[in-house]
Amino acid sequence: MKKIIVSVIAVLALGTVASATVNNQTGCGLGSQLIKDDSSAVMLAIQATLNGTGTQTFGITSGTSGCTKTKLVMNERAAEFVASNMDQLAKDVAVGKGESVDTLAELLEVQDKVTFAASLQSNYNAIYTSKNAKMADVLDNIATVAL
């Protein structure tokens, strides 16, 4: 009987997860799907922690857990980094430098980091095509304009 109850709860939880939206501050993954309250730093930290359990990486590569699968997966670490740092990356791309741009360049194994950062900055509007740009679109656009 316990197995049936646990199975029903799991199915209901997965059904809820499938219809959920992604928090732009913590990205996609289990935490963003289960915890809807993003009004405090504590709740965002819990979301990010749960996302970091490996569900975000799985979601990014499979297109589940509120994640959109990229057309071109450069590498899982880069995809996970972009998903987790969308806001800061957008700010750093806008100014053409910063820790998140440097980290992305490292993850993508870019040799000429100065040119890469300048290319990102000059193509900001092509990379971030809307205020609510999705991680998959950002990565695809970076691959198109800067790599």
BADOKE-942660 format. One record per residue (C-alpha): y, x, z. Coordinates in steps of 0.1 Angstrom, whole numbers, padded with zeros to 4 digits, always signed. Layout:
// residues N
YXZ/...
END
This chain:
// residues 147
+0000+0000+0000/+0024+0029+0008/+0018+0043-0027/+0028+0010-0043/+0060+0008-0022/+0069+0044-0030/+0063+0038-0067/+0084+0007-0068/+0113+0025-0050/+0110+0054-0074/+0111+0031-0104/+0141+0012-0091/+0159+0045-0083/+0152+0058-0118/+0165+0026-0133/+0197+0030-0114/+0200+0066-0124/+0196+0057-0161/+0226+0034-0161/+0249+0057-0140/+0279+0077-0152/+0288+0113-0147/+0314+0126-0123/+0337+0150-0142/+0342+0173-0112/+0305+0180-0104/+0289+0174-0138/+0257+0156-0145/+0224+0157-0126/+0207+0141-0097/+0236+0143-0073/+0260+0127-0096/+0235+0099-0103/+0226+0091-0067/+0260+0096-0050/+0287+0074-0065/+0313+0081-0039/+0334+0110-0051/+0365+0103-0030/+0361+0132-0006/+0353+0169-0008/+0322+0163+0013/+0307+0138-0011/+0315+0161-0041/+0298+0190-0022/+0267+0169-0017/+0267+0159-0054/+0271+0195-0065/+0244+0207-0041/+0219+0181-0054/+0229+0189-0090/+0221+0225-0083/+0185+0218-0073/+0174+0223-0109/+0179+0187-0120/+0212+0196-0138/+0195+0223-0159/+0167+0199-0167/+0192+0171-0175/+0213+0194-0198/+0183+0206-0218/+0166+0172-0220/+0197+0149-0222/+0187+0130-0191/+0203+0124-0156/+0236+0115-0172/+0237+0147-0192/+0243+0148-0230/+0221+0173-0248/+0241+0198-0269/+0234+0202-0306/+0233+0239-0301/+0220+0252-0268/+0234+0287-0265/+0215+0292-0233/+0208+0271-0202/+0229+0292-0179/+0260+0288-0201/+0254+0250-0204/+0249+0246-0167/+0281+0267-0160/+0302+0246-0183/+0289+0214-0169/+0296+0225-0133/+0331+0240-0141/+0346+0216-0167/+0380+0213-0150/+0385+0250-0142/+0373+0260-0176/+0397+0237-0194/+0426+0252-0173/+0415+0287-0181/+0410+0280-0218/+0445+0265-0219/+0460+0298-0207/+0436+0320-0226/+0423+0339-0196/+0407+0334-0162/+0375+0338-0142/+0357+0309-0159/+0365+0322-0194/+0353+0356-0184/+0321+0342-0169/+0314+0321-0200/+0319+0351-0222/+0293+0370-0200/+0268+0342-0202/+0272+0339-0240/+0270+0377-0242/+0303+0380-0261/+0312+0416-0269/+0349+0412-0276/+0361+0391-0246/+0398+0394-0254/+0393+0379-0289/+0369+0353-0275/+0395+0342-0249/+0423+0341-0275/+0401+0321-0299/+0394+0296-0271/+0431+0292-0263/+0442+0288-0299/+0415+0262-0305/+0420+0243-0272/+0426+0210-0290/+0395+0214-0311/+0374+0222-0281/+0387+0195-0258/+0391+0167-0282/+0398+0141-0255/+0408+0139-0218/+0372+0129-0210/+0355+0155-0231/+0317+0158-0224/+0300+0191-0216/+0278+0189-0247/+0308+0184-0270/+0328+0212-0253/+0299+0236-0258/+0293+0225-0294/+0330+0229-0302/+0331+0264-0285/+0302+0274-0307/+0320+0261-0338/+0354+0277-0332/+0348+0308-0311/+0314+0322-0318/
END
